[in-house]
Amino acid sequence: MNSSSKTDFALFHGSDTRFPGELESVLGLSYSGVLSCDDFTAYNGYPVTAQQKCQAHLPRHFKTLTKIPGFNHQEVGTKFIDLIDEGFKNYPLFQQTQNLHELLTWPS
């Protein structure tokens, strides 16, 4: 399929369950697009070309990392939480300016 015949769309599907079979009932046994999702285990192992985890869930993982002793986990986790917070704060500016160079060189 070339880009001129490609149709871009997003699908949101709410369900009463979070069973892996629910995902397959909507997308089939595999999916060739980008699956954007939270970190629920139903998505683990699902055959997909590309997957984007919801970035709003990332701080939770780094907060967990800060509680693990050793190997600078607290420092690394805290730094990533700060970067994520700064990214969420600055993204609306990119939406307004559409300055791609500024976005790709952040943080400077």
N, C-alpha and C positions, 0 to 999 in steps of 0.2 A: 504494500500500500504506500503510495507516495504522499508527501505532505499536503498536496492539493486536494486529495480525496479523504484525508484523515478528518475525523470528527472528534473534537475535544469535548469532554464532558466530565462531570463529577457525579457520583452516586452516593447518596447517604441512605443507609438502611438501618432502621432501628429494629431491634428484636427483643423478645421476651427472654431469650437465652443467649449465652455466649459460647455455645457448643460449636466445635469446628465444622460440624455438618451444616450449620447455619450459613457459614461463609461459602461452602461448596454449593449450597442450594441457590445462592445469589450469583456467584461468579463461575461456577463449574469446578471441575477437578484441578484446573490450573488457570492462571491469569497472565496475559502478556503485557498488561499495563503497569502502572505504578500504583501500588496499594498503600494508601496512607491510613495509618491506624495508631491506636494507643498500644500499650505493651501487653495487652492481655494474651495469655498463652494460646488461645485459639488460633492466633496468627502464626505461631511458631511452626516451622516446617511446611507451611502451605506453599506449594510451588508457584512462585511469582517471579516475573522478570526483574522487578525492582520494588523495594519497599521503603517508604518514608515513615519513620516513627514520629508521632506527634511531639513536637519540641516542647510543648507545655509540660510533658511528663519527665523530661530530662532532669530537672532539678531534684526530683524525688530520688533518682538513682545516685546523684552526686551527694545528696544528704546522707544516704546510706553509706557511701564510700567514706565520708568523713568520720564515721563511727567505727571503722575497721582499723585496728591498731597496726602500726608499722608502715614502712615504705612510703612515707610522706602522703598517705591517703588524705589526711585532713587538709593539708596545704593544696593538694591537687583538686580535691573535691570543692573546696572553698573557691579556688580560682575559677573553676568551670561554672560554678553557680553565679559568680560575679559576671563572667562573660555572657552567660545566658540572659541574665537580668539586663545587662547593657544592650544586648542584641534586641530584646523585646522592647526596650525603651527607645532604641534608635530606628527600628524598622519603620514606624510611621513616617519618619523623616524621608526615608527612601521612597515610600509610597507617594509622598508629595513632590520630591525633586526628580525622581527617576534617574538619579546620578549613579550609573552602573559602576563607574570607576571608583567612586567613593565607597560603594557597597563592597566591591571586590578587594579593596585595600584595607578594609576595616578589620580589626582595630589597628590603628596606625600609631 
